[in-house]
Amino acid sequence: MRLPILPLLLTLFPIFGWTRKIPDINWISSNPIFDVSNTDHVISVHIGDRVSIKCPKSEPNGKYEYSYIYMVSDEEYDHCFLSKPRLVGACDNQTVDASINIVFRSFTPTPGGFEFQPGKNYFLISTSDGTQEGIDRKKDGLCTTKQMKIKFEVEQDRRGIQNPKFAARTLKKDRDAEQSTPVMYVVHDGNDIDDDDDGSNACSYLVSILFLLASRYLL
Ligand SMILES: *[C@@H]1O[C@H](CO)[C@@H](O)[C@H](O)[C@H]1NC(C)=O
């Protein structure tokens, strides 16, 4: 009775169980996660996780917060300047609902694609000042005035460490799953993203629950 569950899980787990959708991040300086009173801008992730960074929507009065989002070093993050930044996304068009999707992949075949190593930290900041003219600022800006910065801490995979036998068996499938979607990030309209997310979220949750139940049962 035990055997049929295991192959099913081994098939689904690397694709869904190891990818978690981090809650969307609204890239607007009024977002409370940027408030100095909390550490919600420090986000723990695992390889395979994904996150959508949502550009602001234009306000009824026509105001819009313009920003470029850069991936930077810890020093640039601490002191809000750009030295060797990599542009991750642009919130520069108030007529579209743009999102920047990041997948925390340790390998991407895309030249110049972003890669993330377990145990390392990755930093996003905006040195734009929020205005259209100030979008290209190279220091301070919203990073300084509103602490508009995010730190992603990529964790070592707990599950693999806890259960090396299981990790070894899923290793090959995991690698295949990673290679199957080479695109690191895309900027596109918010609507189609939402559709996609609902479906795969539900599926992730279902598989996570199945996995929890099965690991109790098997171990
Ligand atoms: C904003 O996006 C719309 C739709 O894609 C496009 O027609 C328009 O030219 C863009 N505006 C700017 C300022 O880039």
PDBQT file of the ligand as one rigid body, heavy atoms in Angstrom, charges set to zero:
ROOT
HETATM    1  C1  LIG A 301       3.388  52.768 -22.122  1.00  0.00    +0.000 C 
HETATM    2  O1  LIG A 301       2.865  51.549 -22.594  1.00  0.00    +0.000 OA
HETATM    3  C2  LIG A 301       1.919  51.699 -23.625  1.00  0.00    +0.000 C 
HETATM    4  C3  LIG A 301       1.313  50.336 -23.900  1.00  0.00    +0.000 C 
HETATM    5  O2  LIG A 301       2.300  49.372 -24.083  1.00  0.00    +0.000 OA
HETATM    6  C4  LIG A 301       2.615  52.305 -24.839  1.00  0.00    +0.000 C 
HETATM    7  O3  LIG A 301       1.693  52.467 -25.884  1.00  0.00    +0.000 OA
HETATM    8  C5  LIG A 301       3.205  53.654 -24.445  1.00  0.00    +0.000 C 
HETATM    9  O4  LIG A 301       3.943  54.180 -25.513  1.00  0.00    +0.000 OA
HETATM   10  C6  LIG A 301       4.103  53.517 -23.231  1.00  0.00    +0.000 C 
HETATM   11  N1  LIG A 301       4.489  54.832 -22.769  1.00  0.00    +0.000 N 
HETATM   12  C7  LIG A 301       5.738  55.170 -22.516  1.00  0.00    +0.000 C 
HETATM   13  C8  LIG A 301       5.965  56.548 -22.000  1.00  0.00    +0.000 C 
HETATM   14  O5  LIG A 301       6.661  54.394 -22.692  1.00  0.00    +0.000 OA
ENDROOT
TORSDOF 0
